[in-house]
Amino acid sequence: MAMDTPKKLIVGYDLCEDYTQISCFSYKSLEPIPISTRDEDELNLIPTALCVKADTKQWLFGDEAIACGANNSGIVVKNLLDKLAKGTQLQLYDQTFSAESLMEKYFRKTLMLLKKYFPTEQITKLVVTVRNTNRSLVEGIYAALAILGLEKDRVVVMSHAGAYLYYALNQDKSLWMNDVGLFDYNEEGLLYYQIKLNSRNRPMIASLNKADYSHILNIKMLQEKKEDPAYIFENIANTTLYKKLVTTLYFTGKGFDGGWADEAIKGLCTGRRVFMGQNLFTKGACYAAKELSGDRKLEEFLLLNDDMITGSVEVRVYKDTKLQEVALAKPGDLWYEVNKSIEVIPEGEAELELILRSVLTKEVVREKIHLTKLANRPERMTRLEINLTCKDQSTGIITINDLGFGEIYPVSGRIMLFTVEI
């Protein structure tokens, strides 16, 4: 008798400074379903806020936290992402809280909502998507979730751009045969993301470009009503899409509320499929979590969002009686998670050969690094650790550390740093 596949709990979590949205993958309908605080709330926008009640010191979250602050019966905590990125500490009723512990409280409260739908299941994979990633924010999110027992083997943090790639490619194939565009207008302003598919490549490459128009169109302008946002938006959209083969367009973000852009959007419908919705990123994160849990649908793709490196970095070493190339990073790795080390024993002329291959241009660059600062020791009596991390999406930092050689030669403490363009 065939065993039933164990139920997986696949969660997509869109964490923004103003609102959070959560979705779970339904193996019945084969798509993400929204998780909300109220049954009738289709949009499931949960305010990203906490509140400590003055009398009971109880913690509230979301709408309850906002309401509690509004009638002055507690202290409201907002801007959780900003606090996390800056490592801010907060004093609340004579107690000090780190930004990580506040984020952990928010995650704990919101993830409890899953219990209503999945009372017994444990989370298999959770993808948290944020508008922009930076190392301190990403590490803060991982640390907050680790307090809850959700370690990196079950959690991935990615940018909105990454979640959008997963969302777009999980739609009907007819929608991504050509380039796919997305206008996202939220409290920070207007962004445009475009997915480009290179189907001649194997695996197929889905890469992403991002343009930031926040300086031209932002929420403040809508509120001040000094300029005509519809006219500005139409200009941006027409310039952006000029001579581009974009046949599918998505619109998301609270900035589009109120119907001010409807006419402009209607104009962009000619020859294109157009979709509007507020839950694109949480659904994209959910599709990503499903894919990353091993439930593959996009095997033939290499997804490259704006947080991923587009090339590989390899070191040429002599191993198992032959020269081999050992990878320190590969295309599609998130730049802030690249951190690989290998140990080598240099022989003869001390130099390191790096091979850098771009998956987009197919260009191969070989770089030789002369190790001039090595301690003066007999042949094969030096162990080196070679480590690669990244400063950003296109800059790698190679650190070479002298590990000495057993008890005979102690660690010299010499460290060499080199920068490589990926």
PyMOL commands that set and color helices and strands:
alter all, ss='L'
color gray80, all
select helices_A, chain A and resi 62-70+80-86+99-111+114-117+135-147+160-169+173-175+219-224+229-241+254-256+262-267+280-292+335-337
alter helices_A, ss='H'
color red, helices_A
select strands_A, chain A and resi 10-15+19-26+31-35+46-47+50-53+59-61+74-77+89-92+95-98+125-130+155-159+179-186+189-198+204-212+246-252+273-276+301-304+311-319+322-329+339-344+351-358+364-370+384-392+395-402+415-421
alter strands_A, ss='S'
color yellow, strands_A
deselect
rebuild
show_as cartoon
